[in-house]
Amino acid sequence: MTRWAALIGVLGVLAGLTSCSSEQAPPADQAQHIADSVTADGMYTHLQKLQDIADTNAGSRADGTRGYDASIDYVAQFLRDKGFDVTTPEFELLDRTEGGKPTLRVGGRDFPVDQASLLITTPRGGLNAVTLRPQRAAGCRTADYGGRSMRGAIAIVDDTGCSVVDKQNAAVNQGAVGLLVVSNPGNTGAPPGLFTPGYYRGLTVPVAVIDSAADAALRRTSASVRLVLDSKPVMRKTRNVLAQTKTGDTRNVVVAGAHLDSSRGSPGINDDGTGVAALLETAAALGSEPQVANAVRFAFWASEENGPAGPTRYVQGLSREELADIALYLGFDMLGSPNAGYFTYDGDQSAQPNPDIPLQSVPDGSAGIERTLAGYLNTAGVRPADMPLTRFTDYYPFLAAGVPVGGLTAGSSQRKSEVQARLWGGRAGIPYDPNYRTARDKIDAVNRDALSTLGSAAAYAVAAYAQAVDGVNGVPVRDQRHRTAP
């Protein structure tokens, strides 16, 4: 994205904003005023509170800990003090599995297996069935079976081509009662896209992962085998935090989110205390009853480091009408990385795209959000770059549901290039955040300049879209939104 194209994009947003009465500042000035109100000093106040919470809770604010509960209390009370009506909706998620000894018995020999269906076990005594294979080993779709019936059998597929949920669905459509996935992961783990965030909630029959030794034994027999998946799920409850303005069109809601939890053993100040701090200061500057065209909903997600379960469960709980009421989603994650980059999420897929997210799957309007954010950064004196979209962050459930998405990040474990170091400063060859998911992710490691710039940019985007969601950088109007919960 060139500097001039981004600047033109900002002008387009401003041109598309609704007009205000003579007593009010023009919408463009309102958005800039909100952006100017979000300062490093204000955001550092919240970062210090989150650091204090971590310090008094074994150095962590991870979901399921007292540190996370204290983080909820702090964020909720701050927003209530600013006049917002705050809710902390509770939901249940998988905490761990315990007990059992998952095995596959083939010809009198037991092979250990990994239980992929974390919520689904086999019947007492195991699942006894013959094993069959599709014509195409991946088994990603019904056509891969070539009309071969799997009725009453356990299907065997490889680990390529699609998610384990797609593999299971294709097998079940052909009558399979279970699934074995042959996988020998290397140092980087399973192939990308095989186990998508929260995949286990989509599994409805026993599913196990086997290695090449078990696969070889299966190829030597046509007799029935016994699959035992007996590890039991242990569930726990957690909460998101939601607050919405009392003014603005509730059929055109601007949702702005950041994850509230840290990773295990980390204070999580950059990841993602910085996103939380930026949204809290934006909410304070905007106010609970602003003179805006569209309602703004601030969301602070639980368990992003485990899923992301918080936004996924939230989106899945919305009706079709409630989904259509969401005009767009803005996500802000890691805005103060020590070796900072300045990235907008690649809504127009102009950079090297992520093969897991095809261009046609990116909702209309996402490119306009990117132009808005990039345009602001250019006018602030920082040339932004594209960050490829991914399945593993809080905007993905919205993207999968058809909601336009966009956002900002200063980068995580990726390494800064020589070109980027010349462009932005910092050191080439090391991660944007060398402290990512470690105990070193503390307040004194946050890049104040990056946080100041990106925090203000986040506030600008929220305020601009609160005034209007149409125009050259807008999103589809209410009656042209096609949404489906993931």
C-alpha positions, 0 to 999 in steps of 0.5 A: 500500500503506497503512502498516497493511496493510504492518504486518499483512503483517509480522505475517502473516510472523512468524505463519507462521514455524516454531517453534524449540527453547527454546535458540534465539531465536524466528524473528522475533527471528532475522530481526531479529537478522540485520537488526540485524547488517547495518550501514552500517559493515560494508557500507562495508567492501565498498564501499571494496574495490570502489572500490579495485578500480575505481581500480586498473582504469581506473575500472571493474568492467565485465564482461569487464575486469580490474576485474570479475575482481578483483571476483569474486576479492574476493567469492568469497574473502570468502565462502570465509573465512566458511565457504561453498562457493563456485562461479564457474560460467562461461558464454559470451555475445556480446561484439560483432560484427565485419566484414561489410556487412549489406545488402538488394539490391532491384531492383539497389539496395543498402540498409543493414540492421541485423543483428538475428540477431547469432548467425545469418548468411546463407549465402555469397552471401546469402539469395535469396528473394521477400518476403511480408507477413502480413495483420496487419502486426505478425506476432506470431502465426500467426493474423496470417498468415490462413493465408497460406503464407510457405514459402521467403519472407522475411517482412516485418513492422512493429515493433509489438505484440511481441518480434522473437523472437515475430515470427520464430517466427510467420513460421517457423511459416508457412514463412519462411526469414528476417525483415525488421522495418520500424522507424524508431526515434526518439530513444528507440530501438526500441519497448519490448519489441521487443528484449528482453534476450538476444533474439538467442539466440532467433533461428534464421533471418536477421533484419534491421531495415530502414527506410522507404526499403527498405520502399518499394522492397520494395513496388514489386517482387514479384521475389526480393531478396538479404539479406546478413547477414555480421557475425560474432559474437565470443564471450567467457566470464564467470562468476557467483558462487554460495554456498549455506548448508550447512544448510536444506531444499534443496527450498525454496531462498531465492535472494538476488542482486545484479549484480556488474558495473558499467557501462562507464566506471563504478566501479558503487559504488551500481550495484550495489556496494550490493546486493553489500555488503548480501548479503555482510554478510547472508551473514556474519551468517547464517553458512554453517551457520545453524539455518534451515529453508530453504537460502539461495543467494547469487548475484552475477551477471555481465553484468547490464548486458548482458542481464541475461545472468548470471541468464538463463543461470543460470536457463536452465541449471536443470532443471525439478526444480532450478527447482521447488526455488527457493522465491523470488528476492530481488533488491537493486539500488542501495540507496544512491542519493544522492537516495534513494527507498525502493521495493519491487518491485510484486509485487501490481501495485497501482501503475501496472503495466508493460504488458510484464508483465501481472498474470497473468504475475507468479508467486503469492507475489510479492505476499507478498514485497512485503508482507514488505519493505514491512512491515519498512520501515514498522516502520523508520520509512520509508514505501515506494512501489512500483517497477513490475516490468521486463524489464531487471533480474536478477529477470526471468529468475526471474519469467519462469520462474514463480519468485516475486520481490521486492526493493528499490531506492533508484531510478536515473535516474527523477526524484523527485516533489514528493510523494516529496521531502516523504515522504523528503527529498531534491530533487524534479525530479532523478534518484534517482541523478544518477550512474547509469552514470557515472564519478561513481558512487563511494563518496563519493556513496552515501547512507549512511542509505538504504543502512543502512535498505535493507541491513537490510531486505534482510537481514531478508527473507532471514533471514525466508524462511530460517525459513519460506516459508509463511504469509500472506506465503509462496509456493506449496509445493514440489508446487504450483510450475509452472516453465518455463525462459525 
